[in-house]
């Protein structure tokens, strides 16, 4: 009889424990099954895109979480996109092409036509360099890396002036480091883009050659391919919905959505 009572008590205890474990497991499964909110990481250069979006209030009330990640130039930004540290990146046409050739898994989701004179080659106000041809035999600092729009700007200006590339020494320096060196007059000639270009001019720098007639002034927002197959696609698409009033730069044309092919990036002008 005692064995029977003990057996029944043991069964009741086992059932209670089993029920408790089952409820706990079910609760864990429910938590696990709930959709986890993802955060869209928006890659930016020198805070330019962020200021544009904040001025136009495009992301106010966005139905997704996001945060900004700031980079000095396109090269480190696309490296971050390649390693999945950011979901989107913004850059000029040549860095985007270089990233695509370098097998960064990206798609173009928007494009913006800026101003070609928002980049160029600047020199010190008292520099003896008066024209691009005077760069022959000199050293030019390019920000920020090989394949950048600044490098293209320099090479385009040299070709226009009849100067061979091997007649000029080119050194690549990140914009913030180059800006400090230019301000302290350690750099005489600097090929760079905005906002560093404008800051250099405000500090007394003189334009040797701007981007008009050389650069396209096309900028692109790219997104990682996986962003299109996850819940972040709404964030990437929402990012492209800019109003026609470009509050951050009244002289610039607005971004427009770019067609994205399944095969990868396309550099056709979607305008």
C-alpha positions as CSV (number, residue, x, y, z in Angstrom):
1,X,0.0,0.0,0.0
2,X,2.8,2.3,1.0
3,X,4.6,1.5,-2.3
4,X,1.4,2.3,-4.2
5,X,0.9,5.7,-2.4
6,X,4.6,6.5,-3.0
7,X,4.2,5.6,-6.6
8,X,1.1,7.8,-7.0
9,X,2.8,10.6,-5.2
10,X,5.9,10.2,-7.4
11,X,3.8,10.3,-10.5
12,X,2.0,13.4,-9.4
13,X,5.3,15.1,-8.6
14,X,6.7,14.0,-12.0
15,X,3.6,15.3,-13.8
16,X,3.9,18.7,-12.0
17,X,7.6,19.0,-12.9
18,X,6.9,17.9,-16.4
19,X,4.1,20.5,-16.8
20,X,6.3,23.2,-15.4
21,X,9.1,22.3,-17.8
22,X,6.7,22.2,-20.7
23,X,5.3,25.7,-19.9
24,X,8.8,27.1,-19.5
25,X,9.8,25.6,-22.8
26,X,6.7,26.9,-24.5
27,X,7.4,30.4,-23.1
28,X,10.9,30.2,-24.4
29,X,9.7,29.1,-27.8
30,X,7.2,32.0,-27.9
31,X,10.0,34.5,-27.1
32,X,12.2,32.9,-29.6
33,X,9.5,32.9,-32.3
34,X,8.7,36.6,-31.8
35,X,10.2,38.6,-34.7
36,X,13.4,40.3,-33.5
37,X,13.6,44.0,-34.3
38,X,16.6,44.6,-36.6
39,X,18.4,47.9,-36.7
40,X,19.3,49.4,-40.1
41,X,22.9,50.7,-40.0
42,X,23.2,53.6,-42.4
43,X,26.8,54.2,-43.6
44,X,27.7,57.8,-44.2
45,X,30.7,59.9,-45.2
46,X,31.6,62.9,-43.0
47,X,28.0,63.2,-41.8
48,X,26.8,64.5,-45.2
49,X,23.9,62.1,-45.8
50,X,22.8,62.3,-42.2
51,X,22.6,66.1,-42.3
52,X,20.6,65.8,-45.5
53,X,18.1,63.4,-44.0
54,X,17.8,65.3,-40.8
55,X,17.2,68.6,-42.6
56,X,14.5,67.0,-44.8
57,X,13.1,65.0,-41.9
58,X,12.8,62.0,-44.2
59,X,13.3,59.4,-41.5
60,X,11.0,60.9,-38.9
61,X,8.5,58.3,-37.8
62,X,10.2,55.5,-39.8
63,X,8.7,52.1,-38.9
64,X,12.1,50.6,-38.3
65,X,15.1,51.1,-36.0
66,X,18.2,52.7,-37.5
67,X,21.5,54.2,-36.5
68,X,24.3,56.1,-38.4
69,X,27.8,54.9,-38.9
70,X,30.2,57.7,-40.0
71,X,33.3,57.1,-42.2
72,X,36.0,59.4,-43.6
73,X,35.8,58.1,-47.1
74,X,34.4,55.5,-49.5
75,X,37.1,52.9,-49.1
76,X,36.6,52.2,-45.4
77,X,32.9,52.6,-45.8
78,X,32.7,49.9,-48.5
79,X,35.0,47.7,-46.5
80,X,32.4,48.0,-43.7
81,X,29.6,47.1,-46.1
82,X,31.6,44.2,-47.4
83,X,32.0,42.8,-43.9
84,X,28.3,43.4,-43.1
85,X,29.0,46.1,-40.5
86,X,26.7,48.5,-42.3
87,X,23.6,47.9,-44.4
88,X,23.9,50.9,-46.7
89,X,26.7,53.1,-48.1
90,X,26.8,56.4,-49.9
91,X,29.5,57.3,-52.4
92,X,30.3,58.8,-55.8
93,X,30.1,56.8,-59.0
94,X,33.7,55.6,-59.2
95,X,34.0,54.2,-55.6
96,X,30.7,52.4,-56.1
97,X,32.0,50.9,-59.4
98,X,35.2,49.9,-57.7
99,X,33.3,48.3,-54.8
100,X,31.1,46.4,-57.3
101,X,34.2,45.2,-59.2
102,X,35.7,44.2,-55.9
103,X,32.7,41.8,-55.3
104,X,31.1,43.8,-52.5
105,X,27.5,42.4,-52.4
106,X,25.6,45.6,-53.1
107,X,22.7,47.0,-55.0
108,X,22.1,50.6,-56.0
109,X,18.9,51.9,-54.4
110,X,19.1,55.6,-55.0
111,X,21.1,58.2,-56.8
112,X,21.7,61.9,-56.4
113,X,23.1,64.5,-58.8
114,X,25.2,67.0,-56.8
115,X,27.5,69.8,-57.9
116,X,30.7,69.1,-59.8
117,X,32.4,72.1,-58.2
118,X,31.9,70.5,-54.8
119,X,35.3,68.9,-55.2
120,X,38.6,69.7,-56.8
121,X,42.3,70.5,-56.2
122,X,43.1,73.2,-53.7
123,X,46.4,74.8,-52.9
124,X,47.7,77.2,-50.3
125,X,46.8,80.9,-50.8
126,X,50.4,81.9,-51.3
127,X,51.4,78.8,-53.3
128,X,53.5,79.4,-56.4
129,X,51.2,76.8,-58.2
130,X,49.0,78.9,-60.5
131,X,47.8,76.2,-62.9
132,X,47.5,72.4,-63.1
133,X,50.6,72.2,-65.3
134,X,52.6,73.6,-62.4
135,X,52.0,70.3,-60.6
136,X,54.6,68.6,-62.8
137,X,57.3,67.3,-60.5
138,X,55.2,68.1,-57.4
139,X,53.5,65.9,-54.8
140,X,49.7,66.0,-54.6
141,X,47.8,64.6,-51.6
142,X,44.6,62.7,-52.6
143,X,41.8,61.9,-50.1
144,X,40.9,59.3,-49.4
145,X,42.1,56.3,-51.4
146,X,42.8,54.7,-54.8
147,X,39.7,54.7,-56.9
148,X,38.2,57.7,-55.3
149,X,36.5,60.6,-57.1
150,X,39.4,62.8,-55.9
151,X,41.9,60.6,-57.7
152,X,39.8,60.7,-60.8
153,X,39.6,64.5,-60.4
154,X,43.4,64.8,-60.2
155,X,44.0,62.5,-63.2
156,X,41.4,64.3,-65.3
157,X,42.9,67.6,-64.5
158,X,46.4,66.4,-65.4
159,X,45.3,64.9,-68.7
160,X,43.6,68.2,-69.5
161,X,46.8,70.1,-68.8
162,X,49.0,67.7,-70.7
163,X,50.8,66.4,-67.7
164,X,51.6,62.7,-67.5
165,X,50.5,60.9,-64.3
166,X,54.1,59.6,-63.7
167,X,55.2,63.2,-63.6
168,X,53.4,63.8,-60.4
169,X,53.9,62.1,-57.0
170,X,50.5,61.0,-55.5
171,X,50.1,60.2,-51.9
172,X,46.8,59.0,-50.4
173,X,45.8,60.4,-47.0
174,X,42.5,60.2,-45.1
175,X,40.6,63.5,-45.2
176,X,40.8,64.4,-41.5
177,X,44.5,63.8,-41.4
178,X,45.0,65.7,-44.7
179,X,42.8,68.6,-43.5
180,X,45.0,69.1,-40.4
181,X,48.1,69.0,-42.5
182,X,46.7,71.4,-45.1
183,X,45.6,73.8,-42.3
184,X,49.1,73.8,-40.9
185,X,50.6,74.3,-44.4
186,X,52.3,70.9,-44.5
187,X,50.4,70.2,-47.8
188,X,50.6,72.4,-50.8
189,X,48.3,70.6,-53.3
190,X,45.3,68.6,-52.2
191,X,42.7,66.8,-54.2
192,X,39.6,66.3,-52.0
193,X,35.8,66.4,-51.9
194,X,33.2,68.1,-49.8
195,X,32.9,69.0,-46.9
196,X,36.6,69.0,-46.6
197,X,37.0,70.9,-49.9
198,X,34.7,73.7,-48.8
199,X,36.4,73.9,-45.4
200,X,39.8,74.2,-47.1
201,X,38.5,77.1,-49.2
202,X,37.0,78.8,-46.1
203,X,40.4,78.6,-44.5
204,X,42.0,80.5,-47.4
205,X,42.7,77.7,-49.8
206,X,42.8,78.5,-53.5
207,X,41.1,76.5,-56.2
208,X,43.6,75.1,-58.8
209,X,40.9,73.2,-60.6
210,X,37.4,72.2,-59.6
211,X,35.4,69.2,-60.8
212,X,33.3,70.9,-63.5
213,X,33.9,69.2,-66.8
214,X,35.7,66.3,-65.1
215,X,33.5,64.7,-62.5
216,X,29.9,63.6,-63.1
217,X,28.8,64.6,-59.5
218,X,26.7,61.5,-59.3
219,X,26.3,60.0,-55.9
220,X,24.7,56.6,-55.0
221,X,23.2,54.9,-52.0
222,X,23.9,51.2,-52.1
223,X,22.5,48.5,-49.9
224,X,23.8,45.0,-49.1
225,X,21.9,42.3,-51.0
226,X,20.8,40.6,-47.8
227,X,19.0,43.7,-46.9
228,X,16.6,43.0,-49.7
229,X,15.8,39.5,-48.4
230,X,15.2,40.5,-44.8
231,X,12.9,42.8,-42.8
232,X,15.4,45.6,-43.5
233,X,14.2,46.0,-47.0
234,X,11.5,48.4,-45.8
235,X,14.2,50.5,-44.3
236,X,16.3,50.6,-47.4
237,X,13.4,51.5,-49.5
238,X,12.2,54.1,-47.1
239,X,15.6,55.7,-47.2
240,X,15.2,56.5,-50.8
241,X,11.9,58.5,-50.4
242,X,13.3,62.0,-50.4
243,X,11.1,64.9,-51.1
244,X,11.9,67.2,-54.1
245,X,13.0,69.9,-51.6
246,X,16.6,69.1,-50.8
247,X,16.7,71.0,-47.5
248,X,20.4,70.4,-46.9
249,X,21.5,71.8,-50.2
250,X,19.1,73.9,-52.2
251,X,21.3,73.9,-55.2
252,X,21.5,70.1,-55.5
253,X,19.0,67.9,-57.2
254,X,17.1,65.4,-55.2
255,X,17.8,61.7,-54.9
256,X,15.7,59.4,-57.0
257,X,15.1,55.7,-56.7
258,X,17.3,53.6,-58.9
259,X,16.2,50.3,-60.6
260,X,18.0,47.3,-59.0
261,X,18.6,44.3,-61.1
262,X,18.9,40.8,-59.5
263,X,22.3,40.4,-61.0
264,X,23.8,43.1,-58.9
265,X,24.8,46.8,-59.2
266,X,24.0,48.8,-62.3
267,X,25.6,52.2,-63.1
268,X,23.0,53.3,-65.6
269,X,21.9,56.8,-64.8
270,X,18.4,56.4,-63.4
271,X,17.3,60.0,-64.0
